[in-house]
């Protein structure tokens, strides 16, 4: 087979693949579950592998993959033909980064509030003072956040409520809870750094 013929065949396969992807995306936009399943089956392993390469622990990869495809199906109309792979990578990167940010925020809370100390230890004046300072730090950050983000952040991160209960209390869809929480963590870290309270918390990238 000549090199020119090989090139033409490769180009034809690329065109066929692009057209197939475009048709599949269009069916997904119509809400066809079979198409969504096909899209997931085609790309899930790649998303999982990328999440691992981005440093995500193995036991969190499946959850993040589900989050990525849930977000992708919600925004399916925004995906342009030929850009699906890049779109999924951006979602994966965002979700992995959000996991790291959440872990750092919680580590900060644990350090501030002494969560790692044995609960049976008596409260000392020093510990009470540290806890009061921690509450003041959190309060200063929350005071500068938008109300919608602050509400979700406080209910999830501080009160430990599940997403479904937060959705019921705020009378919003559960998907909206996760979207607001994602952006609330970004804002919390950004405000905390601006106040020089959270220098060690991960960046506030989208």
LINTABEL-V78582 format. One line per field, one symbol per residue. burial: # if it has 9 or more other ideal C-beta (glycine too) atoms within 8 Angstrom, else .. Layout:
burial = ???
This chain:
burial = .....#...........#..##.##.##......##.###..##.###.###.#.#...##..##.#######..#..#.#..#..###.############.###.###.#.#............##.##.##..##.###..#...#########...#.#.###..#.....###.##############.#.##..#.....
